[in-house]
Amino acid sequence: MSVINVESLTFGYDGSADNIFENVSFRIDTDWKLGFTGRNGRGKTTFMKLLMGEHEYSGKITSNVEFEYFPFPVADENMLVVYLAEEICPNAENWEIARELSLLQVNDDVLYRPYATLSGGEKTKVMLAMLFLRENCFLLIDEPTNHLDMNGREIVSRYLKRKKGFILISHDRAVLDECIDHVLSINRTNIEIEQGNYSSWERNKAARDNFEMVQNERLKKEIRNLEAAARRVAEHSERIERTKIGFDPTKTEKSISRRCSVARKSKKLMNRSKSMENRIEADIEEKSGLLRNIETTAALKLPVLKFHSKKLLSVQNLSVRFDDRIVCSGIFFDVNEGEIIALSGRNGCGKTSIIRLICGDDIPHTGEVIMNRQLKISRITQDFSEISGNLTDYAYSHGLDESLFKAILRKLDFSREQFEKDISDFSDGQKKKVMIAASLCTPAHLYIWDEPLNYLDVYSRRQLEKLLVSCKPTMLIVEHDRTFCETVNAKYYQF
């Protein structure tokens, strides 16, 4: 066991008005299975890159372990996996590699295939196995479940549960609950570390937030009462002061013996008023320390259009083929008004291909996709690699109402300062929010979202859950977050 010690860490990107980290200090035990949580853009991936030494910073980060980052870049993807394993984990025995692959339910034959021929899920599993076989290695695992199907996520989370010594960035609540034993949360104003899984951390945070809100209301009420009392005492003191000799000789008693007693009474009341003012200031200072880390989310809306028919879409005996390979066949399903249909199945079974075909892409197929030409579709794709430019240009090029588009982004936790940045400088989660905001701006009969939650923080996932539950749109979705699909009452079509 060793410790990663972070002292007075301060870091901000060039040209940014605010630092991502400002004089933060904490310690991490290298035996922990640490889950990272926080809103998009708070610096989770940035912190991992600081550990890797990719950016200059002020402060100090010390540790006697070697950091490895997942996903690991592969220079030559045509290399056989067995030779790649020799490069990444040169001291690992063949039986050790076979054991790790078996735990991840990957066949040994992948070792003798070029890395480029592996599916996305196979690449994830192979890379995790190799990195965990490196000696004196502390893994920094960044979103390993993106694009993994539900079964693949369960396999990876069970695998990570057997390990120790890693930091995991994931927004899949079920995965975090399965495999972590500590949570590091990047809050609005500080960083906290707590023992437990995601659910226990969330319960504790909710309890802390509720306590702070109760304290905040109590202090606000106390401040109002003290202010009113202080005003009354001050007014009474002023009335007493006016009765002193010399203030108004024509209206006050001229007995000089009263002067001292009146002065003492006036002074006592003024001191009482001053004491109340001090208590008010103390309560205001205490109140200012509350609610700093409470995350608020605004309600979203979806401009759902009413269609003249209950059935919006019908897929009949559909088969998709690429070259000589049949991706899927015998696909039948309908999408009716108000339903959320979730296409489910292993990676590579053709879910995205079917969505592309429905949206009008030229995909080789047999069978039928039956839908009315007047049907308006709003689409979110998996890929955001080509998004660039500023938000104003993006809104214009996609025919969006710029004011509405940016208002939705504000509800998705964008600051006004981000509106001036280039989209290429956004985090992956923020780029995904740009695509979601565009879809939420678009009136449609049918919303087709392909893995919309990839990179998206938990708070935003909850926002979308509430939106879909309240608006009841007609939707065709590919999503592997089991918690999300169950919450929105999605109907599965299993491939």
N, C-alpha and C positions, 0 to 999 in steps of 0.2 A: 504494500500500500504506500502511496505517496500523495502529495498534495499539489494542486494547481493553485498558485497564489496570485491573485490580481490585486494590485495596489494602485490607487489613485489614477485609474485608467481614464484618459480623456482622448476622444477621437471624433473628428468630423471630416467629411469629404471636402475637397477643395471646391470653393465657390458656394458652399452651403452656408446659410445664415446661422444655423444651429448645429451644435455638436450632437452626435448620436449618443455618445457616452460622455458624462461630465463628472470626473473625479469619483469614480465608483470603485469600491473595494469589496472583495468577497473571496472565499476559498471553496475549492471543489476537491473532494476525495476521489482519487482515480479508480476506486472500487465501485463507485456509484454508477447506477444506470439512470442517468440524468435526462429528464425530458425538458426541452426548452419550450416555453409558451410566451405569447405576446402578440399584439396586433401587427399586421403587415407593416414593414418599414421601420420597426423599432430597433432593428440591428441584430437579429439572431444570426443570420448568415454572415453579417459583417464581423461579429465577434469570433466566429469560427475562422474567418480569414485572418483576423488579428492573431489568433493562436498559431496559425500556419505561417505567420511572418510575412504576409502579403502586403501589409500596409504599415506605414510609420505611425507611431502614436506616442503620446506622453504618458508617463507612469511606468509601471513595471508588471510584467507577467513572467513568473518563474515556475519551472517544473522540471523534473528529471525523467519525463517520459517523452517518447516521440509521437507527434500528432500525425494522423493520417485522415485525409478528407474523402468522404464518399458523397458524390460519385467521383471515382478515380478516372482521370483522362487516359484513354488508350491511344497511343500514337499510331499504331498500325493495327487496324481492326481486322486485317486479313490474316493476322497471326493466329496459329492454333492456340486454343485455350490452355493446353498443357504447357506450351512455351511461355505464355503470358504468366502462368502460375509460377514458373521458375524465376521470372523476373520480379514478381511482386512478393512472393514468399519463398525465397531460395532455400531456406532451411527446413521447409515442411516436407515430411515424408508422403509418399503416394497414398498410404492408408489414411493419413490425416486429412488429405484433400478429399478422398472418397467419403470419409466419415462426415465432414462438414456438408458436402453436397447431398448426402443421404438425409441429414437433418433438415435440409431445405427442400427435400423431395425433388432433387434434380438428378437425372440419370448420368452415370459415369461417362456415357458416350459423348457428352458435350465437350469433354477434354480434347477430343480429337476432331473437333469442328472449328472452322475459323470463327473468331469472336463476332464478326459482322453477321454471321448467319443465325445468331442466337436471337430469340425474341426479347422484348424489353424486360419481361419478368425474369427470364433466364439470365440476362446480363446483370440485373440487380442482385440475384441470388449468388451467382458466381463471384461477383466482385466482393460482396459481403463476406463470403467464405474465405476468399484469399486474404482480405485485409485483416480478418480476425486471426489468421494464422501467422501474421507478422509478429516478431518478437518485440517486447517492450513497446507495444503500440497502444495508443489511446485513440479510439475512433471518434471522429466527428461526422455524424451521419445526418445528411441534409435531405429530408423529404424522400426516404427510400420507397414509400408506398405509392408515389405518384404513378399513375398508369397501371398499377397492379390491380388485378381483379380481386374480388372479395376473398376468394380462397387463398390467393397469393398473399394477401395482407395478413390473413390469419397464420399462414405458415411462417412468414417473416417475423411477426410479433412473437410467436412461440419460440422461434430460434433466438431472438434477441433476449428473451426472458432467461435463457440458459447462460447468457454471457454476463460479464461484468466489465466495467471500465469503458463507458462510451457516453457521448452526448448525442441526443436524438432530437432533431427538429421534425415534428410531425403535427398536423392539425386533425388527424384522425383520432377521435376520442377513444374508440374501442382499442386501437393499437397502443395508445399511451397507457391506458388502464392495464393492458396485458403485460407490458414488459418493463416499466420504469419503477424505480423505488424512491426517486427524489424529483422535485420540480424546481426549475429555475424560471421565475417569471420576470420578464422585462415590463415593468409597469410604466405608467405615465411619468412618474417622478423618481423612481428608484428601482433597484433590483433586489428581489427576495429569493431565498432558497428555503425549501420546506420538504420534509420527509413525507413520503407517501406517493400515491399514483395521482393521475389527473383528477379523478372524481373526488378524492379526499381533499385535494388542493382547492377545487372549485367550491366544495361545501364550506371549507374554512374561509375562503375569500368572501363568499356570500354572507357568512356570519359576521365577518369583520366589517363588510360594507353596511350591513343592516345596523350594527352597533354604532358605526360612525354617523349614519343618517339620523338615528334616534338622538345621539349626542348633539348633532348639529341643530336639530329642531329644539331640543331643550335649551341649548345655549342661545339660540335666536330669541326664544320666548323670554329667557332670563335677561338678555340684553335690553329688550323692549321694556320690560318691567322696571329695570334699574334706571333706564333713561327717563322714564316717566317720573319715578320717585325722585331722581336727582333734580329734575326741573321743578317739582313741587317744593323740595327743600330749599332750593336756591331762591325761589320766589318768596317763600316764607322768611328766609334770612334777610332778603332785601326789605321786606315790610318791617321787620324788627329794627333793621339798621336806620330806617327813616325816623324812628321814635327817639333816637339819641338827641341830646341837647345840642343845639347849634345847627341842626339840620333844617328845621322850620320853626323858629321861635314863636310864631303867631299861632301854631297849631299843636305844639307838643308841650308836655309838662315841663316846667322850668326847674324842677327839683334836681339839683346836681347829684344827689345821692343815687339817683337811678342810672346814671351814666355807666358806671362800671358793670352793673348787673346786665344791662341791655347789651353792652359790648361783649360780655362773656357769652350770652345766649346767642348773639349773632355769630360770633366766632365758632361756637360749637356747631351751629347749623352749617356754616360754610365748610368746616372740616368734614362733617358728615357727607356733604355734597361732593367734596373732593375725594373722599374714600369710595363713594359710589362710582365716580368717574374712573378711578384706578381699577375697580372690579370690572367695569365695562371693558376697559382696555385689555385686561387679562383674559376675559372671556372671548373677546374678538380675536386675540392672538391664538387662543386655544382652538377656536372655531376655524381659523385659517389653516390649521394643520390637519383638518378633517377633509374627507371627500377628494383628496388629491389623486387617489389611484382608482376611484370608481369609474369603470368603463360604461359609458352610456351609448346606446344604439337607437337611432331614430327609425320610426316605422317607414317601410318602403311601400310603393304602390306599383301595380302592374296594369298597363292600359289594355286589358283584355277585350277583344272584339267579339261580338256575338255572331255566330255563323247560322245560316238558315237551316242547316241539317245537323242532326245529332251526331252522325258519324262523319268525322273529318277526314279520316285516312284509313285505307285498307291495304294491307300487304298480302298478296296471294301467291303461294307456292314460289317464293323468291329464292333464287340461287345466285351467288356471286362467284365469279371465276377470274383469277389473274393468271395469265399465261396458261399453263396446264394444271394449275392448282385450283381446286374447288375450295373456296374460303368458307362458304356456308351453303346449305341447301334446305329446301322444304320449309321455308319460313312463312308462317301465317300469323298475322295479328291485326287487330283493329284498334284505332284510337278514337274514342268517343268523347263528346263534349264534357269537360270538367274532370277528365281522368288524367292522372300522371302515370305514364307507362315507362317503366325502367327496363331497358334492355340489359340483360345480365348473362354473363358467361365468361369463359376463360379468355385471357389475352389472345388476340389474333383470330377470334372466331367470327369476325365480320361485323361487329356492332357499328363501328365508325363507318365502314363501307356502306352499310345500309342507310345510315343517316346522310351520308354524302349523296347517295343515289336519290333519296327522297327530296333533298334540297336542290337537285338538278344537276349534280356533277355527272360527268360521263364515266360511268362505271359499267364494265361488261357484266351482263346479267341475263337471266331468264326469269320468267314469272312476271307479275304485274304489281305496280304501285298505283293504286286508284285514289285520286283526289281531285277536287274541283280546282279549275284554273284560277278561280277567284280567291282561293284560300291564301291568306297572308301569313307568312312564316317569319319569325324572328329567331335567329340562329347564333349560338356560341360554339366556336370550334375549339379544339384542343390547342392549336398552335397560335402563339402570339409573338413568335420570333421576328416577324417582319413589321411589327408595330413600331412606329417612330414618329418624330415630329412633336409638336406641342398639342395640347388638348383642343385648342381652338381649331387647328388644322384638321385634327382627327374628326371633330364634330362636323365640320364643313364637308369633308370628303365622304362621310357616311350619312349625310342628310339629316343630322340630328339638330334638335333645338339646343343651342349651346348653353343657354341659361338653365334649362331643365337637366341637361347632361351633367353640368358641374354641380348643380344642387344635389343630384343623386350621389355623386362622388363625395361631396361633403358629408352626406349621411353614411357613406362607407368609410369614414374616418380619414378623408383627404384634408390636409390643411390648405389654406389659400396659397401658401408659399409654393406648394407642389404644382399649382396651376401654371407657374412660370417655367417649370422645368421641362426638359425633353423627356418624352416617354421612355426612351432608351435608358435613362438614368433611374427609372423606377425599379423597385424590387419585383420579383416574379409575381408575388401576391397582388401588388398594386397594378401590374399590367393586366392581371386577370380581372380585377375590379373595373378597369376601363372597359373591357369587353362586356362585363355584366351590366354596367351602367348604360352602355349603348343599347343592349337588349331591353332594359327596363324603360328606355325612352321610346321604344318602337311599338306602336299599336299592332297587334297581331291576333289571329285566330288560334294559331298553334305556335308554341315555343319549343324549339328543338335545341337542347343544350348537351354538348358532348364534354363530359368530365368538367363541369363548371367549377368544382370545388378544389381542383388542384392548386396548391400553394395558398389557398384562402384561409385566413385565421378563423379560429373557432367563433369569435364574436360575429363575424360576417356570415358564417354558416348559420348561426342561430337567426340572424336577420332574415336570411333567405327562407329558412324553415317557417318562420312566422308569416312571411309574405305569401308563400305558397299555400299554407293552411288557411289563411284568411281570404285570399283572392280566388282560390280554386280554379287556376287556369287549366287549359288543355295543354299537356306537355308530353313530349317524348324526350327521355333523358338517358344518358349513359353516366352512371355514377356508382362508385364502389365504396362510398362511405355508408356503411350499413345503418348507423345511427340516423343519418340524414334521411335516407330512403324510408325507414320505418316511421320517422316523425311526420313526414309529409304524406304518409299513407300511399306510397307508390305501389302500383301493381306490377309485379315482375313478369317479364317474358324471358324465360330461360332458354338459352341456345343449347 
